[in-house]
Amino acid sequence: MGFPRPKYCLQPAFAALSAVLLLAVPSYAGKQLSGAIPGEIAAADPSGAAHFNCELRPFDLSKGLYCYGPDAIRAAYGVDALLSNGFNGAGQTIVIIDAFGSPFALADLQRFDAVFGLPDPSFTQIYMPGTPPFDPNNPNIVNWTAEIALDTQWSHAIAPKAAIVLVAAKSNDDVDLIAALNYALDNHLGNVVSMSFGESEVFLANPDGLDIVQAWTDAFTKAKKQRVTLFVSSADDGVDTGLIGTPNVSFPASSPLVTGVGGTNLQFGTATNADPNGTYQAEEVWNDPFGAGGGGMSILFAEPDFQSNNVPRSITKTLHHYRGVPDVAYNAGVVGGVIAFWAYPAAGDAYIFGGTSAGAPQWAGIIADLNQAKGRPLGYINKQLYSLGGCGGLAKLFHDIVTGDNGIPGVPGYPALPGYDLSTGWGTPNFGKLGMVLNDPDDN
């Protein structure tokens, strides 16, 4: 089983991390922020035509936010073709790294499964030593339960037979999240990891911050050697992560050792409205009243060979020899968000969720499906991804996003362009045979 790579594709070598630009900012200890954005509560559809009425609303927002359940998202990105061929993540484990944990995680996941007709997975939540008990009066802890709901439910929606292991760091400090990732790697918990959090690189461009970056890099290097695929969301403030008033990108999505996931606004249904039985209509850079997809130029990492040898020359000039973010994209808008159950503040409520946080766990689910199909872990995919993109090998395997930009008021963003761009990377998946071309044992 397999799909041959185009013979004319060059295979660039992975470039080591190099030149670091230091900024005159205060020393910063490092704290990651989750990116799940809950919108309105979703109401059941009394007609029975869909599970929730938002799944049938017009794209013009005349009746409120439209939304998607698993059937629509799977069809939009061709995941349904993987599932129908039996590639559903069986025998695989998805590892999710989040902070604090959630006492509601399993019950929320079971509600999601019951509504959408999914089998309950093998689910394990591991609390790192020192994790505090849930405190409903601590907004930081509460916000992470929303992230956990989104991550667990939507990784499961894409890989319904994969096991899920949630490793809960004792806090959202970088050092604690790094410890959680190292725990997952040292104990070989799974071959694909989702991390839906980030912080501005600017806050790390100082001696203390660079120590944190190095500690993350050591963990990511370990993952690469173990053939573990890492996905990280690219943040939700558009071109200006952290809203500091200047273009900057989110770390750890900016690390060349991870695959950074940007955001889009998806329209799936008919020409005028969402419909879970419809078809793919259009897609543009995520940029709605709730946020925009992160992307742009790193100040911490040199442009790796897999980018410089394969992205358009105009992009290389823009990057000035630094790493570009993101690598790929996925639906992230709250306008056109996905349904997830979140027990707080009211048990049993379903919300419309968005943010690039939605993309990282779903890409992790896709890789779990493909690991099963391939019979071995795909591992580090960036080199192969860019090599294929640079020679046109992704043209039929991705939705190439060419509309919109990730600018915010006062800070112009990067436009979507044919091929690779700094708002959606290579675009969103359009699966058929993509997974079969992302792996070569000699490239990892």
C-alpha positions as CSV (number, residue, x, y, z in Angstrom):
1,M,0.0,0.0,0.0
2,G,1.4,3.4,-0.8
3,F,1.5,6.3,-3.2
4,P,4.9,7.1,-4.8
5,R,6.5,10.4,-4.3
6,P,7.0,12.4,-7.5
7,K,10.5,11.5,-8.6
8,Y,11.3,15.2,-9.4
9,C,10.9,16.2,-5.7
10,L,14.1,17.1,-3.9
11,Q,14.5,16.0,-0.3
12,P,16.2,18.8,1.6
13,A,18.1,18.0,4.8
14,F,16.8,19.2,8.1
15,A,18.7,22.4,9.2
16,A,19.8,22.6,12.8
17,L,18.5,25.5,14.9
18,S,20.7,28.5,14.7
19,A,20.9,32.2,15.0
20,V,18.9,33.8,17.8
21,L,17.8,37.4,17.8
22,L,17.8,38.9,21.3
23,L,15.3,41.7,22.0
24,A,15.6,44.2,24.8
25,V,12.7,42.9,26.8
26,P,12.5,41.9,30.5
27,S,13.5,38.4,31.6
28,Y,10.4,36.3,31.5
29,A,9.8,32.9,33.2
30,G,7.5,31.6,30.5
31,K,3.7,30.8,30.7
32,Q,1.7,29.2,28.0
33,L,-1.9,30.2,27.2
34,S,-4.5,27.9,25.9
35,G,-6.4,28.9,22.8
36,A,-9.8,27.3,22.9
37,I,-12.5,30.0,22.3
38,P,-16.0,29.1,23.4
39,G,-18.7,31.0,21.5
40,E,-22.4,30.7,22.2
41,I,-24.2,27.7,23.6
42,A,-25.6,25.4,20.9
43,A,-29.3,24.6,21.0
44,A,-30.7,21.3,19.8
45,D,-32.4,21.3,16.4
46,P,-36.1,20.5,17.0
47,S,-36.7,19.5,13.4
48,G,-34.3,16.5,13.7
49,A,-32.5,17.5,10.5
50,A,-29.3,18.0,12.4
51,H,-28.2,17.6,16.0
52,F,-28.0,21.4,16.6
53,N,-29.7,24.2,14.9
54,C,-26.4,26.0,14.2
55,E,-25.5,23.2,11.8
56,L,-28.1,24.5,9.4
57,R,-27.7,28.2,9.7
58,P,-26.9,30.6,6.8
59,F,-23.4,31.7,6.2
60,D,-24.5,35.4,6.3
61,L,-25.0,35.1,10.1
62,S,-28.5,36.3,9.8
63,K,-29.6,33.6,12.3
64,G,-26.5,33.6,14.4
65,L,-23.2,31.6,14.3
66,Y,-23.2,28.5,12.1
67,C,-21.3,25.4,13.3
68,Y,-20.2,21.9,12.4
69,G,-20.3,18.5,13.9
70,P,-18.0,15.5,13.0
71,D,-19.8,14.5,9.8
72,A,-19.3,17.9,8.2
73,I,-15.7,18.3,9.2
74,R,-14.8,14.8,8.1
75,A,-16.4,15.3,4.7
76,A,-14.8,18.7,4.3
77,Y,-11.3,17.4,4.7
78,G,-11.7,13.9,3.2
79,V,-11.3,12.2,6.6
80,D,-14.4,10.3,5.8
81,A,-12.5,8.5,3.1
82,L,-9.9,7.3,5.6
83,L,-12.6,6.1,8.0
84,S,-14.6,4.3,5.4
85,N,-11.5,2.3,4.5
86,G,-11.1,1.3,8.1
87,F,-8.3,3.7,9.0
88,N,-9.8,5.0,12.2
89,G,-6.8,5.1,14.5
90,A,-7.2,1.5,15.8
91,G,-4.2,0.5,17.7
92,Q,-2.9,4.0,18.0
93,T,-2.7,6.5,20.9
94,I,-3.1,10.2,20.7
95,V,-1.3,12.1,23.5
96,I,-2.7,15.5,24.5
97,I,-0.6,17.8,26.6
98,D,-2.6,20.4,28.6
99,A,-2.4,22.1,32.0
100,F,-4.2,21.3,35.3
101,G,-6.5,18.5,34.0
102,S,-10.2,18.4,34.1
103,P,-12.5,16.4,36.4
104,F,-15.2,16.7,33.6
105,A,-13.1,15.4,30.7
106,L,-14.4,11.9,30.5
107,A,-18.1,12.8,31.1
108,D,-17.8,15.6,28.5
109,L,-16.3,13.1,26.0
110,Q,-19.0,10.6,26.7
111,R,-21.8,13.2,26.1
112,F,-20.1,14.1,22.8
113,D,-20.0,10.5,21.8
114,A,-23.6,9.8,22.7
115,V,-24.9,12.8,20.7
116,F,-22.8,12.1,17.6
117,G,-22.9,8.3,17.7
118,L,-19.2,7.7,18.4
119,P,-17.8,4.8,20.4
120,D,-16.3,5.8,23.7
121,P,-12.5,5.5,23.4
122,S,-9.9,4.2,25.8
123,F,-9.3,7.4,27.8
124,T,-6.7,8.0,30.4
125,Q,-5.9,11.2,32.3
126,I,-2.5,11.4,34.0
127,Y,-2.0,14.2,36.5
128,M,1.6,15.2,36.9
129,P,2.8,15.4,40.6
130,G,1.8,18.6,42.3
131,T,-1.2,19.3,40.1
132,P,-3.7,21.3,42.3
133,P,-7.3,20.2,42.6
134,F,-9.9,21.8,40.4
135,D,-10.9,25.2,41.6
136,P,-14.0,26.7,40.0
137,N,-13.0,30.1,41.3
138,N,-9.7,30.1,39.4
139,P,-10.3,31.3,35.9
140,N,-7.0,30.0,34.6
141,I,-7.8,26.4,35.7
142,V,-11.4,26.7,34.4
143,N,-10.2,27.9,31.0
144,W,-8.0,24.9,30.6
145,T,-11.0,22.6,31.1
146,A,-12.5,24.2,28.0
147,E,-9.3,23.5,26.1
148,I,-9.3,19.9,27.3
149,A,-12.9,19.4,26.2
150,L,-12.1,20.6,22.7
151,D,-8.8,18.7,22.4
152,T,-10.1,15.3,23.6
153,Q,-13.5,15.4,21.8
154,W,-12.2,16.5,18.4
155,S,-9.1,14.3,18.3
156,H,-11.5,11.5,19.0
157,A,-13.9,12.6,16.3
158,I,-11.2,12.3,13.7
159,A,-9.7,9.0,15.0
160,P,-12.6,7.3,16.8
161,K,-10.8,4.1,17.5
162,A,-7.6,5.6,18.8
163,A,-6.9,5.6,22.5
164,I,-6.5,9.1,24.2
165,V,-4.0,9.9,26.9
166,L,-4.3,13.3,28.5
167,V,-1.2,14.3,30.4
168,A,-2.1,17.2,32.7
169,A,0.8,19.4,33.7
170,K,0.7,20.8,37.2
171,S,0.4,24.3,35.8
172,N,0.7,26.2,32.5
173,D,4.3,27.3,33.2
174,D,6.6,26.2,30.5
175,V,8.7,24.2,32.8
176,D,5.7,22.1,33.9
177,L,4.4,21.6,30.4
178,I,7.8,20.5,29.3
179,A,7.9,18.0,32.1
180,A,4.5,16.7,30.9
181,L,5.8,16.2,27.4
182,N,9.0,14.6,28.6
183,Y,6.9,12.2,30.8
184,A,4.8,11.2,27.7
185,L,8.0,10.6,25.7
186,D,10.0,8.8,28.3
187,N,7.0,6.5,28.9
188,H,6.3,6.1,25.2
189,L,2.6,6.9,25.6
190,G,1.9,7.5,22.0
191,N,3.3,8.4,18.5
192,V,1.4,11.6,18.0
193,V,1.1,14.6,20.3
194,S,-1.3,17.6,20.3
195,M,-0.3,20.8,22.1
196,S,-2.9,23.6,21.8
197,F,-1.1,26.5,23.6
198,G,1.4,29.2,22.9
199,E,3.1,32.4,23.9
200,S,4.7,35.3,22.0
201,E,8.2,34.7,21.0
202,V,9.0,38.2,22.2
203,F,8.5,37.1,25.8
204,L,11.1,34.4,25.3
205,A,13.8,36.5,23.6
206,N,15.9,37.0,26.7
207,P,18.3,34.8,28.7
208,D,15.7,33.1,30.9
209,G,13.4,32.7,27.9
210,L,16.1,31.1,25.8
211,D,16.7,28.6,28.4
212,I,13.0,27.6,28.2
213,V,13.2,27.4,24.4
214,Q,16.2,25.1,24.7
215,A,14.4,22.9,27.2
216,W,11.5,22.6,24.7
217,T,13.9,22.0,21.9
218,D,15.5,19.1,23.8
219,A,12.1,17.5,24.3
220,F,11.2,18.0,20.6
221,T,14.5,16.5,19.5
222,K,13.7,13.5,21.7
223,A,10.3,13.2,20.0
224,K,11.8,13.3,16.6
225,K,14.2,10.5,17.4
226,Q,11.3,8.5,18.7
227,R,9.3,9.1,15.5
228,V,6.6,11.0,17.4
229,T,4.7,13.6,15.4
230,L,4.1,16.9,17.2
231,F,1.3,19.4,16.3
232,V,1.1,22.8,17.9
233,S,-1.6,25.5,17.4
234,S,-0.3,28.8,16.0
235,A,-2.4,31.1,18.3
236,D,-5.5,33.2,17.9
237,D,-4.4,36.9,17.6
238,G,-3.5,36.9,14.0
239,V,-0.2,38.4,13.0
240,D,0.3,39.8,16.5
241,T,0.5,37.0,19.1
242,G,-0.2,38.5,22.5
243,L,-1.5,41.7,21.0
244,I,1.7,43.6,21.7
245,G,1.4,45.9,18.8
246,T,3.8,44.4,16.3
247,P,4.0,41.3,14.1
248,N,5.3,38.3,16.0
249,V,4.6,34.6,16.2
250,S,3.7,32.0,18.8
251,F,6.1,29.5,20.4
252,P,6.2,26.5,20.4
253,A,4.5,26.5,17.0
254,S,7.5,28.4,15.6
255,S,9.9,25.6,16.4
256,P,11.1,23.9,13.2
257,L,10.8,20.6,15.1
258,V,7.0,20.8,15.3
259,T,4.2,21.2,12.8
260,G,2.5,24.5,13.4
261,V,-1.3,24.6,12.7
262,G,-2.9,27.9,11.5
263,G,-6.5,28.7,11.1
264,T,-9.3,29.1,8.5
265,N,-12.9,29.9,8.2
266,L,-14.6,27.0,6.5
267,Q,-17.9,27.0,4.6
268,F,-19.3,23.6,4.2
269,G,-22.9,22.9,3.2
270,T,-24.8,24.5,0.3
271,A,-24.0,27.8,-1.5
272,T,-25.8,29.7,1.2
273,N,-25.8,27.8,4.5
274,A,-24.2,25.1,6.6
275,D,-25.5,21.6,6.1
276,P,-23.9,18.4,7.5
277,N,-25.1,16.6,4.3
278,G,-23.6,19.3,2.0
279,T,-20.2,19.7,0.3
280,Y,-17.1,21.8,0.6
281,Q,-17.9,25.3,-0.6
282,A,-15.1,27.7,0.3
283,E,-12.4,28.5,2.8
284,E,-10.4,31.6,3.8
285,V,-7.9,32.7,6.4
286,W,-9.5,32.7,9.8
287,N,-10.2,36.3,10.7
288,D,-13.6,36.9,12.4
289,P,-14.7,38.9,15.3
290,F,-13.4,36.3,17.7
291,G,-9.8,36.1,16.5
292,A,-7.5,35.3,13.6
293,G,-5.0,32.6,12.8
294,G,-1.4,33.2,14.0
295,G,1.4,33.3,11.4
296,G,4.4,35.2,10.2
297,M,8.2,35.3,10.8
298,S,10.0,33.8,13.8
299,I,12.7,35.9,15.6
300,L,14.1,32.9,17.4
301,F,14.7,30.3,14.7
302,A,16.6,30.4,11.4
303,E,14.8,29.4,8.3
304,P,15.2,25.6,8.0
305,D,16.3,24.2,4.7
306,F,12.9,22.4,4.3
307,Q,11.4,25.9,3.9
308,S,14.1,27.9,2.1
309,N,14.4,25.2,-0.6
310,N,10.7,24.8,-1.2
311,V,8.6,27.9,-0.5
312,P,8.1,30.7,-3.1
313,R,11.0,33.2,-3.4
314,S,8.7,36.0,-2.4
315,I,8.1,34.2,1.0
316,T,11.8,33.6,1.5
317,K,12.5,37.3,1.0
318,T,9.8,38.2,3.5
319,L,11.3,35.7,6.1
320,H,14.8,37.3,6.0
321,H,16.3,33.8,6.7
322,Y,14.0,33.1,9.7
323,R,11.5,30.4,10.2
324,G,8.0,30.9,8.8
325,V,4.8,29.9,10.6
326,P,2.4,28.0,10.2
327,D,3.1,24.8,8.2
328,V,-0.5,23.7,7.7
329,A,-4.0,25.0,8.6
330,Y,-7.4,23.8,9.7
331,N,-10.9,25.2,10.4
332,A,-10.5,27.5,13.4
333,G,-13.2,30.2,13.2
334,V,-15.8,30.6,15.9
335,V,-17.8,31.7,13.0
336,G,-18.2,28.2,11.6
337,G,-16.9,26.6,14.8
338,V,-17.2,23.0,16.0
339,I,-19.5,21.6,18.7
340,A,-17.9,20.4,22.0
341,F,-19.4,19.6,25.3
342,W,-18.1,21.6,28.3
343,A,-19.4,20.8,31.7
344,Y,-18.4,24.2,33.2
345,P,-20.3,26.3,34.1
346,A,-23.4,24.1,33.4
347,A,-23.2,20.3,33.1
348,G,-24.3,19.0,29.7
349,D,-24.0,22.3,27.7
350,A,-22.7,22.1,24.1
351,Y,-20.8,25.1,22.9
352,I,-19.6,26.4,19.5
353,F,-15.8,26.4,19.8
354,G,-13.1,27.9,17.7
355,G,-9.4,28.8,17.7
356,T,-6.4,27.2,16.2
357,S,-6.6,24.9,19.3
358,A,-9.3,23.0,17.3
359,G,-6.8,22.2,14.5
360,A,-3.9,20.7,16.4
361,P,-5.9,17.8,18.0
362,Q,-7.7,17.1,14.7
363,W,-4.4,16.9,12.8
364,A,-3.2,14.6,15.5
365,G,-6.3,12.4,14.9
366,I,-5.5,12.4,11.2
367,I,-1.9,11.2,11.8
368,A,-3.2,8.5,14.1
369,D,-5.4,7.3,11.3
370,L,-2.5,7.4,8.9
371,N,-0.1,5.7,11.3
372,Q,-2.6,2.8,11.3
373,A,-2.8,2.8,7.5
374,K,0.9,2.9,7.1
375,G,1.6,0.3,9.8
376,R,4.3,2.4,11.4
377,P,4.5,5.9,12.8
378,L,4.9,8.8,10.3
379,G,7.1,10.6,12.8
380,Y,8.5,14.0,11.9
381,I,6.6,15.2,8.8
382,N,7.9,18.7,8.0
383,K,10.7,17.7,5.7
384,Q,8.6,15.5,3.6
385,L,5.6,17.9,3.7
386,Y,7.7,20.9,2.3
387,S,9.5,18.7,-0.2
388,L,6.2,17.6,-1.7
389,G,4.8,21.1,-1.5
390,G,7.8,22.7,-3.2
391,C,7.5,20.4,-6.3
392,G,3.7,20.6,-6.6
393,G,3.1,17.2,-4.9
394,L,0.4,18.7,-2.6
395,A,-1.7,20.3,-5.2
396,K,-4.4,17.6,-5.1
397,L,-3.9,16.7,-1.5
398,F,-4.6,20.1,0.2
399,H,-7.1,22.8,-0.1
400,D,-4.9,25.7,-1.1
401,I,-6.2,28.8,0.7
402,V,-5.9,31.9,-1.4
403,T,-8.4,34.3,0.2
404,G,-8.0,36.6,3.3
405,D,-5.2,37.6,5.6
406,N,-4.4,37.4,9.3
407,G,-4.1,41.1,9.9
408,I,-5.7,42.8,13.0
409,P,-6.6,46.5,13.5
410,G,-3.4,48.5,13.4
411,V,-1.1,45.6,12.4
412,P,-1.3,44.5,8.8
413,G,-1.2,40.7,8.3
414,Y,0.0,38.2,5.7
415,P,-2.3,37.4,2.8
416,A,-3.2,34.0,1.6
417,L,-1.4,33.1,-1.6
418,P,-1.2,30.2,-4.1
419,G,1.0,27.6,-2.5
420,Y,2.7,28.2,0.8
421,D,1.9,31.4,2.7
422,L,2.4,32.9,6.2
423,S,-1.2,32.7,7.3
424,T,-2.3,29.1,6.3
425,G,1.0,27.4,5.4
426,W,0.3,24.8,2.7
427,G,-3.5,24.9,3.5
428,T,-5.9,22.4,4.9
429,P,-6.1,18.7,4.2
430,N,-8.0,17.3,1.2
431,F,-7.3,13.6,1.9
432,G,-7.0,10.8,-0.5
433,K,-3.5,9.6,-0.6
434,L,-1.8,12.3,1.4
435,G,-0.7,10.1,4.3
436,M,0.9,7.6,2.1
437,V,3.4,10.2,0.8
438,L,4.4,11.8,4.1
439,N,6.6,9.0,5.3
440,D,10.0,7.8,4.2
441,P,12.0,5.9,6.8
442,D,15.2,7.6,5.6
443,D,13.9,11.1,6.2
444,N,13.4,11.0,10.0
